[in-house]
Amino acid sequence: MPSLKPVSRALVVSNDAAWLEPALSGLASASARLDNPFGIAFVSARTGDHAMQTVKADGDLQLVVIDKSLAGLGPGQAALDLANRINSWRPELSLYVVLSDDERAMVEELVSHAVDGYFDRDEPDYHGWFRILSAELAEKSATPFYDALQAYVKMAKDSWHSPGHSGGDSLKNSPWVSDFYEFVGENLLRADLSVSVPMLDSLLHPTGVIATAQNLAATAFGARKTYLATNGTSTTNKIIFQTLLAPGDKLLLDRNCHKSVHHGVILSDARPIYLDSSVCREFGIFGPVPKATIYRAIKENPDAKALILTCCTYDGMLYDLKPIVEAAHKAGIKVIIDEAWYAFARFHPAFRPTALECGADYVTQSIHKTLTSFSQASMVHVNDPEFDEHLFRENFNMYASTSPQYALIASLDVGRKQAMMEGYKLLDRTLKLGAELRQKINSTGVFRVLDIGDLLPDEVRNDGVRLDPTKLTVDISKSGYSADEMEQVLFDKYNIQGEKSTFSTLTLLLGVGTTRSKVSRLCDAMFRLAKDRRRVPKQSYRMAEVPHFSWLACLPRSAFYESGECLYLLDDDGRPNEALTGRVCCDQVLAYPPGIPVLVPGQVITPPITSYLAKLLKGNKPVEVHGLADIDGEYAVRVLTQEELEAAPSRSLFLQDDEKAGDGDRQQPQKVQQLEQLPVPSADSVTEEVHD
């Protein structure tokens, strides 16, 4: 396949025709005579507004050259104002200002954060300017690790080191496994190398091409420091916890956060303060934690070390982060944002501000989920002014493999390059395709893409929550199909695989790889399914209420690492086992959907919890429940013995809390009794029937 040549446009902005015309002519001549690997072509704008129209409309625009003499707000002010406007809209663009030598100090003071360089207006050197602009693009589009990996593979060195397949040589001539060689390709196998190759640097102690790649990523995403990770965001969350939290330190966290966060609580021996998220029961979708809940938790726990939230949520709901971050920082609390599903946001204004732009200290991103990188390829971005780089590195190395997959690192390099060079263009297309898809699906009269008003629970309607338009949640309840049936028919008949589903919705993700052809095929399928709609059942389903969090009897780590004992979830009559009431769980137990932990290690089990789990497992609709033990084919819960609970090192922390409340240990039966009054789910599976 022939290599595709990039097209890059450079915008020259000036209302001085006597200067602009020779400048354009000189730069065009330089682009024709000199090496032009990035396809730089020059266009012009004569006003700031015209320039902004071009910035917004032209996805191939890479460079902007602004004449300082641009007329407008006063000497130099129009040019400076335009530079800041462009930087706010598209921070990835490179900006240069043309000015006289004696004006440079004033411009640097006013706009140094937005301007990449300056050209002398009085002595124009168009060939020199062009070389500088071309070098700027070369630096921005560099992929230092990927380039080094390619170069090494092309050297065709004999392998006398790991891995054992020796660049695929053990595979290609095998009558048994040569098909794998053909399937994955020679280059991928030749690029599967070990840390025995010094020119490819070390992920655990980067000083060469990996260090350079990380610096480029930090610039692209707006961070002080960025680290490339090959174990996914599931691992990076744990690394941050162990960097910030000592045993017993308080952590404020969304109860509905990713399971890696709960695992991080165990590993760091933190003391979690769980925040119940909002929930849209009609569609079985969890939303953000209410602002009031977050602010109350910050006020009640001023000694907390960190707050972690997921933004955006799996279903695309976005916090109004800035005031939350400010409130946490005012209390001295670090803010961690799991931005696994929102890595692309920096590269189009429709999705900003990002968590980093809102002041978050640490941001984890699954680059592979929404940008162009291989699965498990992630990044950690750091803006913490008190960042302990040595401690972070020690924790990073504790989790990172000493034999990282180099293809993952290369894909992060390439994914960052694409986001920087054409992210705006691709995301602009994605937004247009998303709007078109939404309109066409809604026009079926059977399927409907839910908007923010449909998804928002009442308790967060005034919290400034936004919806990511690349995540479409489709209501299928009028089609007559269950979610499982809908997913299966789309897969079997129309070759379409969605992201996830609830009992009445299907989630579709759009991204930089979404094409018009894919949109056309999906629309065709939805129209055909709408035409062949089934009879809608007389009963519909709504998600049952997940029991409220009870309380902790000890730190999660204390419970998780004990042997415990297993008690059956159900008694001999198939009812919730009363012997579990008041016992302390050792494991994380969650059902999917909805994916929120019903129990975490150290949590006291209450009747609403056992009733909820029993109904999930006995219902007619299949539900995955993770964290239960299997004893002779029966479900069981691993709980602490009384001796283990009394001996738990962290038990005293919670006894002290009870005593502060005034009732000591005697408060426990009261708590159980109070929790028994909470609504017990009356549902089959994860849903309850709602009759017409």
C-alpha positions as CSV (number, residue, x, y, z in Angstrom):
1,M,0.0,0.0,0.0
2,P,1.5,3.4,-1.0
3,S,2.3,5.8,1.8
4,L,-0.2,8.6,2.2
5,K,1.2,12.1,2.1
6,P,-0.1,14.6,4.7
7,V,-1.5,17.9,3.8
8,S,-0.8,20.8,6.2
9,R,-2.1,24.3,5.9
10,A,-0.5,27.4,7.4
11,L,-2.6,30.4,8.0
12,V,-1.0,33.9,7.6
13,V,-3.1,36.6,9.2
14,S,-2.7,40.3,8.3
15,N,-4.8,43.2,7.0
16,D,-1.7,44.9,5.6
17,A,-1.9,44.0,1.9
18,A,1.5,45.5,1.2
19,W,3.1,43.1,3.6
20,L,0.7,40.1,3.2
21,E,1.0,39.6,-0.6
22,P,4.8,39.3,-0.8
23,A,4.8,37.2,2.4
24,L,2.4,34.7,0.9
25,S,4.4,34.7,-2.4
26,G,7.7,34.2,-0.7
27,L,6.5,31.4,1.6
28,A,4.8,29.6,-1.4
29,S,8.0,29.9,-3.3
30,A,10.0,28.4,-0.4
31,S,7.5,25.5,-0.1
32,A,8.0,24.7,-3.8
33,R,11.8,24.9,-3.8
34,L,12.6,23.4,-0.4
35,D,11.9,19.9,0.9
36,N,8.3,19.9,2.0
37,P,7.5,16.4,3.6
38,F,4.4,17.7,5.4
39,G,2.7,19.2,2.4
40,I,2.7,22.8,3.8
41,A,0.5,25.2,1.8
42,F,-0.3,28.8,2.8
43,V,-3.6,30.5,3.1
44,S,-4.5,33.9,4.4
45,A,-7.0,35.8,6.5
46,R,-7.3,39.6,6.7
47,T,-9.2,39.9,10.0
48,G,-9.3,38.1,13.3
49,D,-12.8,36.9,12.8
50,H,-11.9,35.5,9.3
51,A,-8.9,33.8,10.9
52,M,-11.1,32.2,13.6
53,Q,-13.5,30.9,10.9
54,T,-10.6,29.2,9.2
55,V,-9.3,27.7,12.5
56,K,-12.7,26.2,13.2
57,A,-13.4,25.0,9.7
58,D,-10.1,23.7,8.5
59,G,-9.0,20.4,10.1
60,D,-5.8,20.3,8.1
61,L,-4.6,23.6,9.6
62,Q,-1.4,23.1,11.6
63,L,0.3,26.5,11.8
64,V,-0.8,30.1,12.2
65,V,1.4,33.1,11.5
66,I,0.0,36.4,12.9
67,D,1.1,39.9,11.8
68,K,1.5,41.9,15.0
69,S,0.3,44.9,13.1
70,L,-3.1,43.4,12.7
71,A,-5.6,46.3,13.1
72,G,-8.0,46.2,16.0
73,L,-7.8,46.9,19.7
74,G,-4.6,49.0,19.7
75,P,-1.0,48.5,19.0
76,G,-0.4,44.7,19.0
77,Q,-3.5,44.0,21.0
78,A,-5.6,42.5,18.1
79,A,-2.8,40.0,17.3
80,L,-2.4,39.0,20.9
81,D,-6.1,38.6,21.4
82,L,-6.3,36.5,18.3
83,A,-3.4,34.3,19.5
84,N,-5.2,33.7,22.8
85,R,-8.5,32.9,21.1
86,I,-6.8,30.4,18.8
87,N,-5.0,28.8,21.6
88,S,-8.2,28.5,23.6
89,W,-10.0,26.8,20.7
90,R,-7.3,24.6,19.4
91,P,-4.3,24.4,21.7
92,E,-2.5,21.9,19.5
93,L,-1.9,24.5,16.7
94,S,1.5,26.1,16.5
95,L,1.4,29.9,16.7
96,Y,4.0,32.4,15.4
97,V,3.9,36.2,15.6
98,V,5.6,38.5,13.1
99,L,6.9,41.7,14.8
100,S,9.7,44.2,15.0
101,D,12.7,43.2,17.2
102,D,12.0,46.0,19.8
103,E,8.4,44.7,20.4
104,R,9.4,41.1,21.4
105,A,9.6,41.6,25.1
106,M,6.1,43.1,25.3
107,V,4.6,40.2,23.3
108,E,6.4,37.5,25.3
109,E,5.1,39.0,28.5
110,L,1.5,39.0,27.3
111,V,1.2,35.8,25.4
112,S,4.2,33.6,26.0
113,H,2.0,30.6,26.9
114,A,0.3,30.6,23.4
115,V,3.1,31.6,21.0
116,D,5.7,29.1,19.8
117,G,8.0,31.6,18.1
118,Y,8.6,34.9,16.3
119,F,9.6,36.2,12.9
120,D,11.2,39.6,12.2
121,R,8.9,41.8,10.2
122,D,11.6,44.2,9.1
123,E,14.0,41.7,7.6
124,P,11.8,38.9,6.1
125,D,13.6,35.6,5.4
126,Y,10.8,33.5,3.8
127,H,13.1,30.5,3.2
128,G,14.2,30.6,6.8
129,W,10.6,31.0,8.0
130,F,9.6,28.0,6.0
131,R,12.4,25.8,7.4
132,I,11.3,26.8,11.0
133,L,7.7,26.0,10.3
134,S,8.6,22.7,8.8
135,A,10.8,21.9,11.7
136,E,8.0,22.7,14.1
137,L,5.8,20.2,12.4
138,A,8.6,17.6,12.4
139,E,8.9,18.1,16.2
140,K,5.2,17.9,16.9
141,S,4.7,14.8,14.7
142,A,7.7,13.0,15.9
143,T,7.3,9.4,17.2
144,P,10.7,8.8,18.8
145,F,10.0,5.3,20.2
146,Y,8.1,4.1,17.1
147,D,10.9,5.4,14.8
148,A,13.5,3.6,16.9
149,L,11.5,0.4,16.9
150,Q,11.1,0.5,13.1
151,A,14.8,1.3,12.7
152,Y,15.8,-1.7,14.8
153,V,13.5,-4.1,13.0
154,K,15.0,-3.0,9.7
155,M,18.5,-3.7,10.9
156,A,17.5,-7.4,10.8
157,K,19.7,-8.4,13.8
158,D,20.0,-12.0,14.7
159,S,18.2,-12.6,18.0
160,W,20.2,-14.3,20.7
161,H,17.9,-13.0,23.4
162,S,14.3,-13.3,24.6
163,P,11.5,-13.7,23.6
164,G,11.7,-17.3,22.7
165,H,10.0,-17.0,19.3
166,S,13.0,-15.0,18.1
167,G,11.2,-12.6,15.9
168,G,8.7,-15.2,14.7
169,D,11.3,-17.7,13.6
170,S,9.9,-20.5,15.7
171,L,6.5,-20.0,14.1
172,K,6.9,-19.3,10.4
173,N,8.0,-22.8,9.2
174,S,6.0,-24.8,11.7
175,P,3.3,-27.0,10.2
176,W,1.3,-26.5,13.5
177,V,1.5,-22.8,14.2
178,S,2.6,-21.0,11.1
179,D,-1.0,-19.7,10.7
180,F,-0.4,-17.5,13.7
181,Y,2.7,-16.0,12.0
182,E,0.6,-15.3,8.9
183,F,-2.3,-13.9,11.0
184,V,-0.3,-11.3,13.1
185,G,2.4,-10.5,10.5
186,E,6.1,-10.5,10.4
187,N,6.7,-6.9,11.5
188,L,4.7,-7.3,14.7
189,L,6.7,-10.4,15.7
190,R,10.0,-8.8,14.7
191,A,9.1,-5.8,16.9
192,D,8.3,-8.1,19.9
193,L,11.6,-7.5,21.6
194,S,13.1,-7.5,25.1
195,V,14.9,-5.0,27.3
196,S,18.1,-6.5,25.9
197,V,18.0,-3.9,23.2
198,P,19.5,-0.7,24.7
199,M,18.5,1.7,21.8
200,L,14.8,1.1,22.7
201,D,15.2,2.6,26.2
202,S,13.6,1.2,29.4
203,L,10.1,1.8,30.5
204,L,11.1,1.4,34.1
205,H,14.0,3.9,33.9
206,P,13.5,6.0,30.7
207,T,16.3,8.2,29.6
208,G,16.1,8.0,25.8
209,V,13.4,7.6,23.2
210,I,10.7,6.6,25.8
211,A,11.5,9.7,27.9
212,T,11.2,11.9,24.8
213,A,7.9,10.2,23.9
214,Q,6.6,10.9,27.4
215,N,7.6,14.6,27.1
216,L,5.8,14.9,23.8
217,A,2.7,13.3,25.3
218,A,2.8,15.8,28.3
219,T,2.8,18.7,25.8
220,A,0.0,17.2,23.8
221,F,-2.3,16.6,26.7
222,G,-1.5,19.7,28.7
223,A,0.3,18.0,31.7
224,R,3.5,18.7,33.6
225,K,4.5,15.1,33.4
226,T,3.1,12.1,31.5
227,Y,3.9,8.4,31.9
228,L,3.2,5.7,29.3
229,A,1.7,2.5,30.8
230,T,1.3,-0.9,29.2
231,N,-0.9,-2.5,32.0
232,G,-4.0,-0.4,31.4
233,T,-5.7,2.2,33.5
234,S,-6.7,-0.5,35.9
235,T,-3.0,-0.5,37.0
236,T,-2.4,3.2,36.8
237,N,-5.1,3.9,39.3
238,K,-3.4,1.6,41.8
239,I,0.0,3.3,41.2
240,I,-1.4,6.7,42.1
241,F,-3.1,5.4,45.2
242,Q,0.1,3.8,46.5
243,T,1.9,7.1,45.8
244,L,-0.5,9.3,47.6
245,L,-2.0,7.1,50.4
246,A,-0.4,5.6,53.5
247,P,-2.1,2.8,55.4
248,G,-5.3,4.2,57.0
249,D,-5.4,7.4,55.0
250,K,-8.9,8.5,53.9
251,L,-9.9,8.3,50.3
252,L,-13.2,9.8,49.0
253,L,-14.5,7.7,46.1
254,D,-17.5,7.1,43.9
255,R,-19.0,3.8,44.9
256,N,-19.7,3.2,41.2
257,C,-16.1,3.7,40.2
258,H,-14.1,1.1,38.2
259,K,-13.2,-2.1,40.1
260,S,-9.5,-1.2,39.9
261,V,-10.2,1.6,42.3
262,H,-11.7,-0.8,44.8
263,H,-8.7,-3.1,44.3
264,G,-6.4,-0.1,44.8
265,V,-8.1,0.6,48.2
266,I,-7.2,-2.9,49.3
267,L,-3.6,-2.8,48.1
268,S,-2.9,0.7,49.5
269,D,-4.7,-0.2,52.8
270,A,-6.6,3.1,52.5
271,R,-9.7,4.0,54.5
272,P,-12.5,4.5,51.9
273,I,-15.3,7.0,52.2
274,Y,-17.9,5.7,49.7
275,L,-20.1,8.2,47.9
276,D,-23.3,6.9,46.5
277,S,-23.7,7.9,42.8
278,S,-27.0,9.1,41.3
279,V,-29.0,6.5,39.3
280,C,-31.5,6.6,36.5
281,R,-33.6,3.6,37.4
282,E,-35.8,3.9,34.3
283,F,-32.9,2.9,32.1
284,G,-30.6,1.2,34.5
285,I,-27.8,3.8,34.2
286,F,-25.7,5.3,37.0
287,G,-24.8,8.9,36.8
288,P,-22.4,11.2,38.7
289,V,-22.2,11.6,42.4
290,P,-24.3,14.6,43.3
291,K,-22.3,17.7,44.0
292,A,-24.0,18.1,47.4
293,T,-22.8,14.6,48.4
294,I,-19.2,15.4,47.3
295,Y,-19.2,18.8,49.1
296,R,-20.6,17.2,52.3
297,A,-18.0,14.4,52.2
298,I,-15.2,17.0,51.8
299,K,-16.5,19.0,54.7
300,E,-17.0,16.0,57.0
301,N,-13.6,14.5,56.1
302,P,-11.1,17.4,56.0
303,D,-8.3,14.8,56.8
304,A,-9.0,13.0,53.5
305,K,-5.9,12.7,51.3
306,A,-7.5,12.2,47.9
307,L,-10.8,12.3,46.0
308,I,-11.3,10.1,42.9
309,L,-14.1,10.4,40.4
310,T,-14.8,8.9,37.0
311,C,-15.3,11.6,34.3
312,C,-16.9,10.9,31.9
313,T,-18.9,7.9,33.1
314,Y,-19.2,4.8,31.0
315,D,-22.4,6.3,29.6
316,G,-20.9,9.6,28.8
317,M,-22.0,11.8,31.7
318,L,-19.5,14.6,32.6
319,Y,-19.1,16.3,36.0
320,D,-18.8,20.1,36.2
321,L,-15.4,19.4,37.6
322,K,-13.8,22.9,38.2
323,P,-15.8,23.8,41.3
324,I,-15.4,20.3,42.7
325,V,-11.6,20.4,42.2
326,E,-11.5,23.9,43.8
327,A,-13.4,22.7,46.9
328,A,-11.2,19.7,47.3
329,H,-8.0,21.7,46.9
330,K,-9.3,24.3,49.4
331,A,-9.4,21.4,51.9
332,G,-6.0,20.2,51.0
333,I,-7.3,17.1,49.1
334,K,-5.7,15.8,46.0
335,V,-8.0,15.1,43.0
336,I,-7.6,12.0,40.8
337,I,-9.8,11.7,37.7
338,D,-10.3,8.4,36.0
339,E,-10.7,9.8,32.4
340,A,-10.5,6.3,30.8
341,W,-13.4,7.0,28.4
342,Y,-12.5,10.6,27.6
343,A,-8.8,10.7,26.4
344,F,-9.7,12.5,23.2
345,A,-11.3,15.5,24.9
346,R,-8.2,17.8,24.7
347,F,-8.4,17.9,20.9
348,H,-11.8,19.4,20.2
349,P,-13.4,22.3,22.0
350,A,-16.8,20.5,22.0
351,F,-15.4,18.2,24.7
352,R,-13.4,20.5,26.8
353,P,-12.5,21.4,29.5
354,T,-10.6,18.3,30.3
355,A,-9.9,17.2,33.9
356,L,-6.4,18.6,33.7
357,E,-7.8,22.0,32.5
358,C,-10.1,21.9,35.5
359,G,-7.1,21.6,37.9
360,A,-7.0,17.8,38.6
361,D,-3.8,16.6,40.1
362,Y,-3.7,13.2,38.5
363,V,-5.5,11.9,35.4
364,T,-5.5,8.4,34.1
365,Q,-6.6,7.7,30.5
366,S,-7.2,4.6,28.5
367,I,-5.7,5.8,25.3
368,H,-6.7,2.5,23.7
369,K,-10.4,3.0,24.4
370,T,-11.0,6.2,22.4
371,L,-7.8,7.0,20.5
372,T,-5.5,5.0,18.2
373,S,-3.5,2.7,20.5
374,F,-3.5,-1.0,21.2
375,S,-5.6,-2.5,24.1
376,Q,-4.0,-2.0,27.6
377,A,-2.1,1.1,26.3
378,S,-2.7,3.9,28.8
379,M,-1.2,7.2,30.1
380,V,-0.9,8.9,33.5
381,H,-0.9,12.7,33.4
382,V,0.4,14.6,36.5
383,N,-0.2,18.2,37.4
384,D,0.3,17.9,41.2
385,P,2.6,20.8,42.3
386,E,3.8,18.6,45.2
387,F,4.4,15.5,43.0
388,D,6.9,13.1,44.5
389,E,8.4,11.7,41.3
390,H,10.8,9.2,43.0
391,L,7.9,7.6,45.0
392,F,5.7,7.5,42.0
393,R,8.5,5.8,40.0
394,E,9.0,3.2,42.7
395,N,5.3,2.4,42.7
396,F,5.1,2.4,38.9
397,N,8.0,-0.1,38.7
398,M,6.3,-2.3,41.3
399,Y,3.4,-2.8,38.9
400,A,5.1,-2.6,35.5
401,S,6.4,-5.7,33.8
402,T,10.2,-5.9,33.3
403,S,9.3,-7.2,29.8
404,P,6.8,-4.6,28.5
405,Q,5.2,-5.1,25.1
406,Y,7.0,-2.7,22.8
407,A,4.2,-2.6,20.3
408,L,2.0,-1.1,23.0
409,I,4.5,1.7,23.7
410,A,4.8,2.3,19.9
411,S,1.0,2.5,19.6
412,L,0.9,5.2,22.4
413,D,3.5,7.2,20.5
414,V,1.5,6.9,17.3
415,G,-1.8,7.6,19.0
416,R,-0.5,10.8,20.5
417,K,0.8,11.9,17.1
418,Q,-2.5,11.3,15.4
419,A,-4.4,13.1,18.1
420,M,-2.0,16.1,17.9
421,M,-1.9,16.3,14.1
422,E,-5.4,15.3,13.0
423,G,-7.4,14.8,16.2
424,Y,-9.5,18.0,15.6
425,K,-10.3,16.9,12.1
426,L,-11.3,13.4,13.0
427,L,-13.3,14.4,16.1
428,D,-15.1,17.1,14.0
429,R,-16.1,14.4,11.6
430,T,-17.2,12.2,14.5
431,L,-19.4,14.9,15.9
432,K,-21.1,15.3,12.6
433,L,-21.6,11.6,12.1
434,G,-22.9,11.3,15.7
435,A,-25.5,14.1,15.0
436,E,-26.5,12.4,11.8
437,L,-26.8,9.0,13.5
438,R,-28.9,10.4,16.3
439,Q,-31.3,12.0,13.9
440,K,-31.7,8.9,11.8
441,I,-32.2,6.6,14.7
442,N,-34.8,8.9,16.2
443,S,-36.6,9.0,12.8
444,T,-37.4,5.3,13.0
445,G,-40.1,6.1,15.5
446,V,-39.2,2.9,17.3
447,F,-35.7,3.5,18.6
448,R,-34.6,6.7,20.3
449,V,-31.2,8.1,21.3
450,L,-31.5,9.4,24.9
451,D,-30.4,12.9,25.7
452,I,-29.1,14.3,28.9
453,G,-32.6,15.1,30.1
454,D,-33.5,11.4,29.9
455,L,-30.4,10.2,31.6
456,L,-30.0,12.6,34.5
457,P,-31.4,11.5,37.8
458,D,-33.3,14.3,39.7
459,E,-30.6,14.8,42.3
460,V,-28.0,16.0,39.7
461,R,-30.2,18.0,37.4
462,N,-28.8,21.3,38.7
463,D,-25.2,20.1,38.9
464,G,-24.1,21.3,35.5
465,V,-23.7,17.7,34.1
466,R,-23.0,17.4,30.4
467,L,-23.2,14.5,28.0
468,D,-20.4,13.3,25.7
469,P,-22.0,13.2,22.2
470,T,-19.8,10.3,21.1
471,K,-21.6,7.9,23.4
472,L,-25.1,7.1,22.2
473,T,-27.5,5.4,24.5
474,V,-30.4,4.0,22.4
475,D,-33.7,3.2,24.0
476,I,-34.9,-0.1,22.5
477,S,-38.0,-0.7,24.7
478,K,-40.5,-0.1,21.9
479,S,-38.9,-2.6,19.5
480,G,-40.2,-5.7,21.3
481,Y,-36.6,-7.0,21.5
482,S,-34.8,-7.6,24.8
483,A,-31.3,-6.1,25.0
484,D,-29.7,-9.5,24.6
485,E,-31.8,-10.3,21.6
486,M,-31.1,-6.9,20.0
487,E,-27.3,-7.4,20.5
488,Q,-27.5,-10.9,19.0
489,V,-29.5,-10.0,15.9
490,L,-27.3,-7.0,15.2
491,F,-24.3,-9.3,15.5
492,D,-25.6,-12.3,13.6
493,K,-27.6,-10.6,10.8
494,Y,-26.0,-7.2,10.4
495,N,-22.4,-7.8,11.5
496,I,-22.6,-5.0,14.2
497,Q,-21.1,-5.2,17.6
498,G,-22.2,-2.6,20.2
499,E,-20.4,-1.6,23.4
500,K,-22.8,-2.6,26.1
501,S,-26.5,-2.8,27.1
502,T,-28.9,-2.6,30.0
503,F,-32.3,-4.2,30.0
504,S,-33.7,-1.6,27.7
505,T,-30.8,0.3,26.1
506,L,-27.9,-0.3,23.8
507,T,-24.8,1.8,24.0
508,L,-22.9,2.7,20.8
509,L,-19.5,4.4,20.9
510,L,-18.3,6.7,18.1
511,G,-14.7,7.6,17.8
512,V,-11.8,8.6,15.5
513,G,-12.3,5.4,13.6
514,T,-16.0,5.8,12.9
515,T,-16.7,6.1,9.2
516,R,-19.6,7.1,7.1
517,S,-19.9,3.5,5.8
518,K,-20.3,2.2,9.3
519,V,-22.9,4.8,10.0
520,S,-24.8,3.8,6.9
521,R,-24.8,0.1,7.8
522,L,-25.9,0.8,11.3
523,C,-28.8,3.1,10.2
524,D,-29.9,0.5,7.6
525,A,-30.0,-2.2,10.4
526,M,-32.0,0.1,12.7
527,F,-34.5,0.9,10.0
528,R,-35.0,-2.7,9.2
529,L,-35.4,-3.7,12.8
530,A,-37.9,-0.9,13.3
531,K,-39.9,-2.1,10.4
532,D,-39.8,-5.7,11.8
533,R,-40.6,-4.6,15.3
534,R,-42.1,-7.2,17.6
535,R,-45.1,-7.0,19.9
536,V,-44.0,-5.0,23.0
537,P,-44.6,-7.1,26.1
538,K,-47.2,-6.0,28.5
539,Q,-44.6,-5.7,31.2
540,S,-41.5,-3.7,31.0
541,Y,-38.5,-3.6,33.4
542,R,-36.9,-1.1,35.5
543,M,-33.7,-1.4,37.5
544,A,-34.2,-2.4,41.1
545,E,-32.8,-0.2,43.8
546,V,-29.3,-1.2,44.8
547,P,-29.1,-1.3,48.6
548,H,-27.4,1.6,50.2
549,F,-23.9,1.2,51.5
550,S,-24.0,-0.1,55.1
551,W,-20.8,0.5,56.9
552,L,-17.3,-0.8,57.4
553,A,-16.2,-2.9,60.4
554,C,-12.5,-2.7,59.4
555,L,-10.4,-1.6,56.5
556,P,-10.9,-3.5,53.3
557,R,-7.3,-4.8,53.3
558,S,-7.7,-6.3,56.7
559,A,-10.8,-8.3,55.6
560,F,-9.5,-9.3,52.2
561,Y,-6.2,-10.9,53.4
562,E,-7.9,-13.1,56.0
563,S,-8.8,-16.7,55.3
564,G,-12.4,-16.2,56.5
565,E,-15.1,-18.7,56.2
566,C,-17.7,-19.3,53.5
567,L,-21.4,-19.1,54.3
568,Y,-24.1,-20.0,51.8
569,L,-26.0,-17.1,50.3
570,L,-29.3,-19.0,50.4
571,D,-30.6,-21.3,53.1
572,D,-32.1,-24.8,52.6
573,D,-35.4,-23.2,51.6
574,G,-33.9,-21.0,48.9
575,R,-34.2,-17.8,51.0
576,P,-31.6,-15.3,52.0
577,N,-29.4,-16.8,54.7
578,E,-30.1,-15.0,57.9
579,A,-26.7,-16.2,59.3
580,L,-25.0,-13.6,57.0
581,T,-26.7,-10.6,58.7
582,G,-24.1,-8.7,60.6
583,R,-21.1,-10.6,59.2
584,V,-18.2,-8.8,57.6
585,C,-17.6,-9.5,53.9
586,C,-14.0,-10.4,52.7
587,D,-14.5,-9.9,49.0
588,Q,-15.9,-7.4,46.5
589,V,-19.2,-8.6,45.2
590,L,-20.8,-6.9,42.2
591,A,-23.5,-7.6,39.7
592,Y,-23.3,-6.6,36.0
593,P,-25.4,-4.8,35.0
594,P,-25.2,-2.4,36.7
595,G,-21.6,-3.0,37.8
596,I,-21.7,-1.2,41.1
597,P,-20.3,-3.1,44.1
598,V,-23.0,-4.5,46.4
599,L,-20.3,-5.5,48.9
600,V,-16.7,-4.5,49.4
601,P,-14.2,-6.1,51.8
602,G,-14.7,-5.0,55.4
603,Q,-18.4,-4.1,54.8
604,V,-21.1,-5.3,57.2
605,I,-23.8,-7.5,55.4
606,T,-27.4,-6.5,56.0
607,P,-30.8,-8.1,55.0
608,P,-31.3,-5.7,52.1
609,I,-28.0,-6.8,50.6
610,T,-28.7,-10.5,50.9
611,S,-32.2,-10.1,49.6
612,Y,-30.9,-8.1,46.6
613,L,-28.2,-10.8,45.7
614,A,-30.7,-13.6,46.1
615,K,-33.1,-12.0,43.7
616,L,-30.4,-11.4,41.2
617,L,-29.4,-15.0,41.2
618,K,-32.9,-16.5,41.3
619,G,-34.4,-14.2,38.7
620,N,-35.4,-15.1,35.1
621,K,-32.9,-12.7,33.5
622,P,-29.2,-13.7,33.4
623,V,-27.0,-11.5,35.5
624,E,-23.2,-11.9,36.1
625,V,-22.3,-11.7,39.8
626,H,-18.6,-11.5,40.6
627,G,-17.0,-12.2,43.9
628,L,-19.2,-15.0,45.3
629,A,-17.6,-18.3,46.2
630,D,-18.7,-21.6,44.7
631,I,-19.2,-24.5,47.2
632,D,-20.4,-27.6,45.5
633,G,-22.3,-25.6,43.0
634,E,-23.9,-23.3,45.5
635,Y,-23.2,-19.6,45.9
636,A,-21.5,-18.5,49.1
637,V,-20.1,-15.4,50.6
638,R,-16.6,-15.3,52.2
639,V,-16.8,-13.6,55.6
640,L,-14.5,-12.9,58.5
641,T,-14.7,-15.2,61.5
642,Q,-15.4,-13.5,64.8
643,E,-11.8,-14.1,65.9
644,E,-10.4,-12.5,62.7
645,L,-12.6,-9.5,63.1
646,E,-11.6,-8.9,66.6
647,A,-7.9,-9.3,65.7
648,A,-8.1,-7.0,62.6
649,P,-5.4,-4.3,63.0
650,S,-7.8,-1.6,61.7
651,R,-10.7,-2.6,63.9
652,S,-9.9,0.0,66.5
653,L,-10.4,2.8,64.0
654,F,-14.1,1.9,63.5
655,L,-14.7,1.2,67.2
656,Q,-13.5,4.7,67.9
657,D,-16.0,6.1,65.4
658,D,-18.8,4.2,67.1
659,E,-17.7,5.6,70.5
660,K,-17.6,9.1,69.1
661,A,-21.2,8.5,68.0
662,G,-22.1,7.8,71.6
663,D,-23.2,4.2,71.4
664,G,-20.0,2.1,71.1
665,D,-20.4,-1.3,69.7
666,R,-24.1,-1.4,70.8
667,Q,-24.8,0.8,67.7
668,Q,-24.4,-2.1,65.3
669,P,-27.7,-3.8,65.9
670,Q,-29.4,-0.4,65.6
671,K,-27.7,0.2,62.3
672,V,-28.9,-3.2,61.1
673,Q,-32.4,-2.5,62.2
674,Q,-32.3,0.9,60.4
675,L,-31.0,-0.6,57.2
676,E,-33.7,-3.2,57.3
677,Q,-36.2,-0.4,56.7
678,L,-34.5,0.6,53.4
679,P,-36.4,-0.4,50.3
680,V,-35.7,-4.1,49.6
681,P,-35.5,-4.8,45.8
682,S,-38.6,-6.5,44.6
683,A,-37.4,-7.7,41.3
684,D,-36.4,-10.6,39.1
685,S,-32.8,-10.4,38.2
686,V,-31.4,-6.8,38.2
687,T,-34.8,-5.4,37.2
688,E,-38.3,-5.1,38.6
689,E,-41.4,-5.6,36.6
690,V,-43.5,-2.5,35.8
691,H,-46.9,-3.5,34.5
692,D,-48.7,-1.3,32.0
